Amino acid sequence: TFDTGQEFKFRDMSDSHWAAPSVYKLVKLGITQGFPDGTFRGTRTITRYETALFLAKLADSLGYAAFEKVAAELKSEIMTILHSEETQVANQNFFGFFETNFMTSNNFINTSGSSAVKTSVINYRLSATYLIPKLSKLNSLKINFDSMDSAFYGNSQISFLQLIDLEGKYNFGPQSPLTLTAYYGPGPVRHLTGQNIFPSEYEKVYLRPYPGIKLSSKIFSNDIEVGYYAQNISVLTSDISGEVLTNRFSAKFSAPVKNMFLLNNGTLELGADYFYVNSNYSDLKNFKSSIILTSYPSKNVKWVSKLKVGSFHDIDKSKIVFFQNIDFQNLFNLDLDLALSIALVGSKCLVAPDETGQWSWLDLDVFDRLTKNGTRRFSYKLSKKITKLLSFSSRGSLDLSPSFKYGVGEENSRLTLEGGFVLNINNDSNLSILYRNENNPNSILPNSDLILISLVGRF
């Protein structure tokens, strides 16, 4: 029998019951106490209120960082159950979003070298995922379609194969801690058209998976994963020209941390990536490492600190990335969400010929644009609820040169500000009306603006 170690035992559950260890563990953690009459009623259906109470107590017990992982795992398990043969219904295995944008700008562009026109564009983006049912209760296969900017004023740079990516998961058994995940995709894709039409949209990044395979495991409360990914890079040197296959070997270790230094209910993540190209170009063989600390100083505050090193065998400050982000939810109980971040990027973090293959190792800005060597970035995101359905939204990003200067001749100088209103039409759709201004003193078009009207629907 199971030694409960409790002052009481549930009258309707024997110590030999298969669920007894788990039930009494929850009792010890203060997550559940059963019913006042001393019963647990294990076969009784619970209400939504009881579920909410259970999850709230679980979050308090685990800490918010650990609970985020548990919530993600619960969501994945629920999706698996929803798509099992017994409960499958129409459309539960198909989800995504559709976005329609109308953009207009006061920027004037030359159309034939002599004439100029005001620019207005309507474009759309469709992202859809199909979860193939009936594989098994443990394994899954997802097919993802993302149009990205293929409809962005006739962009023809994206091929059909770049629109599709796949993700397959294989669990080695109900009690096994090992999960094998295989990916197929184009890797992150950059928006490279219309630099002089809507400059603030130029080099926007769509995050997509690389072809690869990953083995992950959970040992005690620690997460471990190792993976291999193949990606093509564009290289132009005296020895190499064209596309070259890059082999990326990746490893990651994540562990919960409590009450250590400034960490409270946080996580510590250690990561390493080794890029290898079978060629004589030694600069394409590169080791990158990272340390990421996530903490929750209070219930409504999240702090993330990242330190990344761009080359292990030749460490200097020009190859280091330092990133700080603090996220406030419901600041001062004013229905105000605010995120502030700082990114200091070394001037040699990315190897120049390999830049298109390794730039995704750096973080994107708040407009989902890539980060360049030597950038000193300060950014924010803000959302203020005005009514139940209407909110004010704003975001901004300021990029400075390596010497923290801004202006003509100072590399990476860029300032983008956006603000406007978001109307929640219902739980699955919203309408945004936003104004954005871009200042890039080293661009052909130093100052530009646009008005963006966006309708997003989720299904």
QUIHUDA-V603824 format. One record per residue. N is the residue number from 0. PSI is psi in whole degrees, 0 to 359 (none if undefined). D_FIRST is the distance of its C-alpha to the first C-alpha in Angstrom with 1 decimal. Layout:
# QUIHUDA-V603824
n = [N & N]
psi = [PSI & PSI]
d_first = [D_FIRST & D_FIRST]
This chain:
# QUIHUDA-V603824
n = [0 & 1 & 2 & 3 & 4 & 5 & 6 & 7 & 8 & 9 & 10 & 11 & 12 & 13 & 14 & 15 & 16 & 17 & 18 & 19 & 20 & 21 & 22 & 23 & 24 & 25 & 26 & 27 & 28 & 29 & 30 & 31 & 32 & 33 & 34 & 35 & 36 & 37 & 38 & 39 & 40 & 41 & 42 & 43 & 44 & 45 & 46 & 47 & 48 & 49 & 50 & 51 & 52 & 53 & 54 & 55 & 56 & 57 & 58 & 59 & 60 & 61 & 62 & 63 & 64 & 65 & 66 & 67 & 68 & 69 & 70 & 71 & 72 & 73 & 74 & 75 & 76 & 77 & 78 & 79 & 80 & 81 & 82 & 83 & 84 & 85 & 86 & 87 & 88 & 89 & 90 & 91 & 92 & 93 & 94 & 95 & 96 & 97 & 98 & 99 & 100 & 101 & 102 & 103 & 104 & 105 & 106 & 107 & 108 & 109 & 110 & 111 & 112 & 113 & 114 & 115 & 116 & 117 & 118 & 119 & 120 & 121 & 122 & 123 & 124 & 125 & 126 & 127 & 128 & 129 & 130 & 131 & 132 & 133 & 134 & 135 & 136 & 137 & 138 & 139 & 140 & 141 & 142 & 143 & 144 & 145 & 146 & 147 & 148 & 149 & 150 & 151 & 152 & 153 & 154 & 155 & 156 & 157 & 158 & 159 & 160 & 161 & 162 & 163 & 164 & 165 & 166 & 167 & 168 & 169 & 170 & 171 & 172 & 173 & 174 & 175 & 176 & 177 & 178 & 179 & 180 & 181 & 182 & 183 & 184 & 185 & 186 & 187 & 188 & 189 & 190 & 191 & 192 & 193 & 194 & 195 & 196 & 197 & 198 & 199 & 200 & 201 & 202 & 203 & 204 & 205 & 206 & 207 & 208 & 209 & 210 & 211 & 212 & 213 & 214 & 215 & 216 & 217 & 218 & 219 & 220 & 221 & 222 & 223 & 224 & 225 & 226 & 227 & 228 & 229 & 230 & 231 & 232 & 233 & 234 & 235 & 236 & 237 & 238 & 239 & 240 & 241 & 242 & 243 & 244 & 245 & 246 & 247 & 248 & 249 & 250 & 251 & 252 & 253 & 254 & 255 & 256 & 257 & 258 & 259 & 260 & 261 & 262 & 263 & 264 & 265 & 266 & 267 & 268 & 269 & 270 & 271 & 272 & 273 & 274 & 275 & 276 & 277 & 278 & 279 & 280 & 281 & 282 & 283 & 284 & 285 & 286 & 287 & 288 & 289 & 290 & 291 & 292 & 293 & 294 & 295 & 296 & 297 & 298 & 299 & 300 & 301 & 302 & 303 & 304 & 305 & 306 & 307 & 308 & 309 & 310 & 311 & 312 & 313 & 314 & 315 & 316 & 317 & 318 & 319 & 320 & 321 & 322 & 323 & 324 & 325 & 326 & 327 & 328 & 329 & 330 & 331 & 332 & 333 & 334 & 335 & 336 & 337 & 338 & 339 & 340 & 341 & 342 & 343 & 344 & 345 & 346 & 347 & 348 & 349 & 350 & 351 & 352 & 353 & 354 & 355 & 356 & 357 & 358 & 359 & 360 & 361 & 362 & 363 & 364 & 365 & 366 & 367 & 368 & 369 & 370 & 371 & 372 & 373 & 374 & 375 & 376 & 377 & 378 & 379 & 380 & 381 & 382 & 383 & 384 & 385 & 386 & 387 & 388 & 389 & 390 & 391 & 392 & 393 & 394 & 395 & 396 & 397 & 398 & 399 & 400 & 401 & 402 & 403 & 404 & 405 & 406 & 407 & 408 & 409 & 410 & 411 & 412 & 413 & 414 & 415 & 416 & 417 & 418 & 419 & 420 & 421 & 422 & 423 & 424 & 425 & 426 & 427 & 428 & 429 & 430 & 431 & 432 & 433 & 434 & 435 & 436 & 437 & 438 & 439 & 440 & 441 & 442 & 443 & 444 & 445 & 446 & 447 & 448 & 449 & 450 & 451 & 452 & 453 & 454 & 455 & 456 & 457 & 458]
psi = [166 & 128 & 105 & 328 & 15 & 160 & 348 & 164 & 145 & 131 & 333 & 17 & 122 & 157 & 338 & 357 & 142 & 336 & 357 & 314 & 318 & 319 & 312 & 335 & 320 & 326 & 316 & 324 & 354 & 17 & 326 & 151 & 5 & 202 & 157 & 335 & 9 & 13 & 159 & 330 & 59 & 338 & 3 & 140 & 134 & 154 & 171 & 325 & 316 & 324 & 317 & 317 & 318 & 313 & 324 & 317 & 325 & 319 & 317 & 324 & 318 & 332 & 153 & 326 & 311 & 324 & 328 & 319 & 318 & 318 & 320 & 320 & 320 & 319 & 318 & 318 & 320 & 320 & 321 & 318 & 317 & 330 & 11 & 164 & 328 & 329 & 4 & 132 & 171 & 140 & 358 & 342 & 17 & 121 & 163 & 206 & 157 & 130 & 129 & 129 & 134 & 121 & 132 & 148 & 154 & 2 & 136 & 131 & 148 & 131 & 335 & 18 & 343 & 329 & 161 & 146 & 152 & 143 & 128 & 138 & 141 & 126 & 170 & 163 & 130 & 125 & 119 & 142 & 133 & 119 & 112 & 120 & 173 & 15 & 304 & 175 & 342 & 334 & 153 & 159 & 124 & 135 & 121 & 138 & 131 & 114 & 343 & 235 & 28 & 338 & 13 & 98 & 56 & 30 & 122 & 11 & 345 & 124 & 167 & 321 & 337 & 347 & 344 & 139 & 156 & 149 & 118 & 136 & 138 & 117 & 135 & 355 & 161 & 325 & 358 & 138 & 359 & 137 & 131 & 126 & 130 & 141 & 147 & 130 & 176 & 352 & 173 & 138 & 134 & 141 & 113 & 13 & 159 & 35 & 326 & 8 & 300 & 82 & 328 & 343 & 347 & 135 & 24 & 145 & 134 & 114 & 119 & 155 & 150 & 157 & 132 & 184 & 142 & 136 & 121 & 154 & 156 & 115 & 115 & 242 & 14 & 142 & 131 & 137 & 145 & 147 & 164 & 135 & 140 & 133 & 143 & 140 & 153 & 123 & 137 & 99 & 183 & 338 & 331 & 140 & 132 & 204 & 134 & 139 & 125 & 133 & 124 & 120 & 130 & 144 & 145 & 139 & 130 & 132 & 144 & 145 & 133 & 133 & 46 & 117 & 240 & 2 & 131 & 116 & 50 & 189 & 149 & 125 & 127 & 130 & 153 & 138 & 132 & 120 & 129 & 131 & 131 & 75 & 177 & 359 & 97 & 332 & 342 & 357 & 109 & 139 & 130 & 142 & 163 & 150 & 124 & 124 & 129 & 130 & 157 & 85 & 329 & 178 & 327 & 14 & 131 & 131 & 130 & 129 & 129 & 137 & 119 & 141 & 126 & 349 & 121 & 325 & 351 & 71 & 124 & 169 & 340 & 352 & 23 & 142 & 129 & 125 & 133 & 135 & 134 & 132 & 119 & 128 & 132 & 55 & 128 & 26 & 36 & 16 & 38 & 122 & 131 & 131 & 130 & 139 & 152 & 134 & 123 & 112 & 127 & 157 & 352 & 29 & 327 & 132 & 126 & 309 & 338 & 12 & 321 & 344 & 337 & 357 & 333 & 349 & 334 & 162 & 151 & 162 & 184 & 350 & 16 & 36 & 155 & 160 & 138 & 161 & 139 & 7 & 138 & 108 & 137 & 127 & 165 & 159 & 136 & 140 & 125 & 119 & 127 & 310 & 184 & 330 & 341 & 137 & 157 & 135 & 140 & 150 & 156 & 154 & 128 & 118 & 130 & 168 & 171 & 335 & 18 & 37 & 157 & 134 & 186 & 131 & 349 & 113 & 150 & 2 & 124 & 133 & 124 & 128 & 142 & 143 & 152 & 198 & 147 & 125 & 119 & 103 & 316 & 190 & 340 & 3 & 150 & 156 & 128 & 139 & 112 & 150 & 135 & 137 & 136 & 130 & 120 & 95 & 344 & 11 & 162 & 326 & 86 & 323 & 129 & 158 & 166 & 152 & 127 & 123 & 118 & 134 & 121 & 130 & 135 & 147 & none]
d_first = [0.0 & 3.8 & 6.5 & 9.1 & 11.9 & 13.8 & 16.1 & 15.1 & 12.7 & 14.2 & 15.3 & 15.4 & 12.0 & 8.7 & 5.5 & 5.0 & 8.5 & 9.9 & 11.7 & 9.3 & 9.7 & 13.4 & 13.9 & 12.8 & 14.7 & 17.7 & 17.4 & 17.6 & 20.6 & 22.2 & 22.7 & 21.3 & 20.6 & 20.3 & 22.8 & 24.4 & 23.1 & 19.5 & 18.7 & 18.0 & 19.8 & 18.4 & 21.0 & 23.9 & 26.7 & 27.3 & 30.9 & 32.8 & 32.8 & 29.0 & 28.9 & 31.6 & 29.7 & 26.5 & 28.5 & 30.5 & 27.5 & 26.2 & 29.6 & 29.8 & 26.4 & 27.2 & 31.0 & 33.6 & 34.1 & 30.5 & 30.4 & 33.6 & 31.8 & 28.8 & 31.4 & 33.3 & 30.2 & 29.4 & 33.0 & 33.0 & 29.9 & 31.5 & 34.7 & 32.9 & 31.5 & 34.9 & 36.5 & 34.2 & 35.9 & 34.3 & 35.4 & 38.5 & 41.6 & 45.0 & 45.6 & 41.9 & 42.4 & 45.7 & 46.1 & 48.4 & 51.4 & 55.2 & 57.5 & 61.2 & 63.3 & 66.9 & 68.3 & 71.8 & 73.5 & 76.8 & 76.8 & 79.8 & 79.7 & 82.5 & 82.5 & 85.6 & 86.6 & 89.0 & 87.2 & 84.2 & 81.8 & 79.2 & 75.7 & 73.4 & 70.6 & 68.0 & 65.1 & 61.6 & 58.3 & 55.8 & 52.2 & 50.0 & 46.7 & 45.7 & 42.0 & 42.2 & 39.6 & 37.9 & 37.3 & 33.5 & 30.6 & 30.4 & 34.0 & 37.1 & 40.8 & 42.9 & 46.7 & 48.5 & 52.1 & 53.9 & 57.6 & 57.8 & 61.5 & 62.9 & 64.6 & 65.9 & 69.6 & 69.7 & 67.7 & 67.9 & 66.2 & 62.8 & 62.4 & 60.3 & 57.7 & 57.1 & 56.0 & 53.0 & 49.7 & 46.5 & 42.9 & 40.4 & 36.7 & 34.5 & 30.8 & 29.5 & 26.3 & 23.7 & 21.5 & 24.7 & 26.0 & 29.5 & 32.1 & 35.7 & 38.4 & 42.0 & 44.9 & 48.5 & 51.0 & 54.2 & 52.8 & 53.9 & 57.3 & 60.0 & 62.5 & 65.8 & 68.4 & 70.6 & 70.7 & 73.9 & 73.0 & 69.7 & 69.2 & 66.0 & 64.3 & 65.5 & 62.8 & 60.0 & 56.9 & 54.7 & 51.3 & 50.5 & 48.3 & 49.8 & 49.2 & 46.2 & 42.7 & 39.7 & 36.3 & 33.7 & 30.2 & 27.7 & 26.1 & 23.8 & 26.1 & 29.3 & 31.5 & 33.5 & 36.2 & 39.2 & 42.0 & 45.4 & 48.1 & 51.6 & 54.4 & 58.1 & 60.2 & 64.0 & 65.8 & 69.5 & 70.6 & 73.3 & 70.9 & 68.8 & 69.7 & 67.7 & 64.0 & 61.7 & 58.1 & 55.8 & 52.5 & 50.0 & 46.8 & 44.3 & 41.2 & 39.1 & 36.3 & 34.8 & 32.5 & 31.6 & 33.4 & 33.0 & 35.5 & 37.6 & 41.3 & 42.2 & 39.1 & 36.8 & 33.9 & 35.8 & 35.7 & 37.5 & 38.8 & 40.6 & 42.7 & 45.2 & 47.7 & 50.1 & 53.0 & 54.9 & 58.1 & 59.5 & 62.9 & 65.1 & 64.7 & 62.5 & 62.1 & 59.9 & 57.4 & 55.5 & 52.2 & 50.9 & 47.9 & 46.4 & 44.2 & 43.0 & 41.5 & 40.3 & 39.6 & 39.2 & 41.1 & 40.5 & 39.1 & 42.4 & 43.6 & 42.8 & 44.4 & 44.7 & 46.4 & 47.3 & 49.1 & 50.3 & 52.4 & 54.7 & 55.4 & 53.3 & 56.1 & 58.7 & 57.1 & 59.5 & 59.5 & 61.3 & 58.2 & 55.6 & 54.3 & 53.1 & 51.6 & 50.4 & 49.3 & 48.3 & 47.3 & 47.5 & 46.1 & 47.8 & 49.8 & 50.9 & 49.4 & 52.5 & 50.9 & 52.1 & 50.3 & 51.9 & 51.2 & 53.3 & 53.4 & 55.3 & 55.7 & 57.7 & 58.3 & 60.0 & 63.3 & 62.1 & 58.5 & 59.5 & 61.6 & 64.7 & 65.0 & 61.2 & 61.1 & 60.4 & 57.4 & 55.7 & 56.7 & 53.5 & 51.7 & 53.2 & 52.2 & 54.3 & 56.1 & 55.5 & 57.9 & 55.9 & 58.7 & 58.4 & 58.7 & 61.5 & 62.1 & 63.3 & 62.2 & 61.6 & 59.9 & 59.2 & 57.8 & 56.2 & 54.7 & 55.0 & 54.0 & 55.0 & 54.2 & 57.3 & 56.2 & 53.2 & 54.8 & 57.1 & 56.5 & 58.6 & 57.6 & 59.1 & 58.6 & 60.7 & 60.9 & 63.4 & 63.9 & 66.0 & 67.5 & 66.1 & 68.3 & 67.0 & 70.3 & 71.1 & 74.3 & 76.7 & 76.2 & 72.8 & 70.3 & 67.3 & 68.8 & 67.4 & 66.7 & 65.1 & 64.5 & 63.2 & 62.8 & 62.7 & 60.9 & 57.9 & 57.7 & 54.4 & 55.6 & 52.2 & 48.6 & 49.7 & 53.2 & 55.4 & 59.0 & 60.1 & 63.6 & 64.0 & 66.8 & 66.5 & 68.9 & 69.0 & 71.1 & 71.5 & 74.6 & 74.8 & 74.6 & 77.4 & 76.4 & 75.6 & 74.7 & 73.2 & 71.4 & 69.9 & 68.7 & 65.5 & 64.6 & 61.2 & 59.3 & 55.7 & 53.7 & 50.1 & 48.8]
